[in-house]
Amino acid sequence: MLNSHYQNELAQLRRLANEFAQTNPALAPLLGIDSASDPDVERLLEGVAFLTGMVRQRLDDEFPEFIQELAQLLYPHYLQPLPCMTLLQFQPRAALQAPVHIEAGCEVFSVPVDGQRVRFRSTAPVDLEPLQLLSSQWEGGSGQERSIVLNFSLTVANPNDWKSDSLRFYLGGGLADASKLMRLLQLNLREIRIAAPGQPVTLLPAKYLRSVGFDTNNQLLPFPNNAHPAYRCLQEYFALPEKFLFVELSGFQQWHAREAGGQFSVRLMFENLPDWTMELSSNSFMLGVTPVINLFNQQAHPLRIDHKQTDYRIQPADHGQRMSIRIHSILNVSAYVAGDGERPLKQFNTFSQHDTYNLRIRASSIDMHGYDHYISLPYSEGKIPSEMTLSIDLLCTNGKLPESLRLGDLNQPSDNTPPRVEFKNIRGITPCQPPKFDDKLLWRMLSQLNANHFRLADCNYLRNLLSLYLPTIGEGAHDANQRRIDAIEKVTVTPERRFIRGLPVEGNVVRVDCRGDHFLSPGNFYMFGCVLDEFFAGCTAINSFTAFILFDTVNHETLKWPAKIGQQRLL
């Protein structure tokens, strides 16, 4: 935006210079009008155009300080960039004799990009078990019960030494087929059978296999504490939909009849299968997978506060790599005053009893796609503050630098990577999205202020609200997501009273009518419904339930989700 203001101001100055020279011909030589352009005059005009362009940009803002203060209070996640993300698979270098636990937050590096290694960190824990998944295939058909059989081989010397109770799978093989498989596992699974060759079968009900994508301990993005949690699922779904394709199979401690060779199978028995079941591949069930995100902790350059400026720019201590490190959020701010020691500072909108600071985000005057963070310290009128030095802990990202990484390029270990594993990214890198703090921020906030069930019953309102969380970069993903949102044709909210455990509970039944042909597959349609179910449940009033229904207006199919209060299912 500054570049256009600069060009307009420079053209305006040259036009005015010509008009002035025509009116005052005696002064025309001083402006270099009658002869070749004077380079000194050109530099003066360009400098003035740059300054006036910045003033013009400032005047075009619509109450930026007030709007940002309100956004930081109500929707702080909206002022944070969306870093690059992908999926990483860990695998043991050799056969394991015991499980290897990898904590969430494990850091890995990429191959060099423009001479720099990019850092990612995992967002969910990973347990590498001493076993191998040998194969997965459909069995049955032609009138018989159909099932998916997963064949495993334990690598421990004694199968009874394996004490883990659960396995977590990522459903791979492409978003269309993976979401189909997720839908079958959630809606059509009847029972689970675990058995070793020649040994009795251990039966488990279908509830022992569950989706874990919406669990609160599997959060993809660092979400501010004062942000509305209902918007998390929307932001994560449009950023990385594969995050919701993880399932966990538990109950292995109930399986006691183990075979000495370590071979066993898990048979997933289905009922009422639809006619669109997909083929399985070697990537349909994958172990050791976790989402990773381009975020890392970084110190800022110390700021000397002499109170001669209204605000001070925060810059990461990037060792000469400024253009490849962007600030995601501020973690901690501490002030050091001579003779007074360290004093913590809290952001103003946290209503803390500590000393506070204010934060501003502004578009970079140099980098067209960049942004800068500024900090200011309020103090009482008449009080003469002491000079201080600020120490600031940052959460940073590499901006667009990781976007050039290819499959398998994220394979370099860090200090906290377990030594006995290897890893690589199995998905392309999502594009980095800058924070949304432009002149439309006010209208984005106003459209979210009254997001309750009855307001969301307005179909256009719901579509517009969902569109606020679409990625702004990446045309293919944006168009596909916009098509899903445009599929919404009608929203109906019906108040109901139900008796839950003998007590009357007020709530709403929310029905959304959608065109199923706007989605990649029936599974993709189901996943969209899961996200809407989570979102509507988060927008409900306290102590009231939400029951969600999704209706396909093309295939006339109805999907229903159990009633719940918040994230707690009632049944």
Secondary structure, DSSP 8 states (H G I E B T S, - for coil): -HHHHHHHHHHHHHHHHHHHHHH-GGGGGGGT-SSS--HHHHHHHHHHHHHHHHHHHHHHSSSHHHHHHHHHHH-GGGGS-B--EEEEEEEESS--SS-EEE-TT-EEE-S-BTTB--EEEESS-EEE-SEEEEEEEEE--TTS--EEEEEEEE-SSSGGG----EEEEE--S-HHHHHHHHHHHHHTEEEEEEE-TTS--EEEEGGGEEE-TT-TTS-SS---TTS-THHHHHHHHHH-GGGG-EEEEE-GGG-----TT-EEEEEEEE-S--TT-----TTSSEESEEEEES-EEEEB--EEE-SSSS-EEE-B--TT-GGG-EEEEEEEEEEEETTTEEEEEEEGGG--SSEEEEEEEEE-SS-TT-EEEEEE----TT-----EEEEEEEEEE-TTGGGG--TT---EE-TTS-TTEEEEE-S-----B----STTHHHHHHTTTT--HHHHTSHHHHHHHHHTTS-SS-HHHHHHHHHHHHTEEEEEEEEEEEEETTEEEEEEEEEEEE-GGGSSSHHHHHHHHHHHHHHHHHTS-TT-EEEEEEEETTTTEEEE---EETTEE--
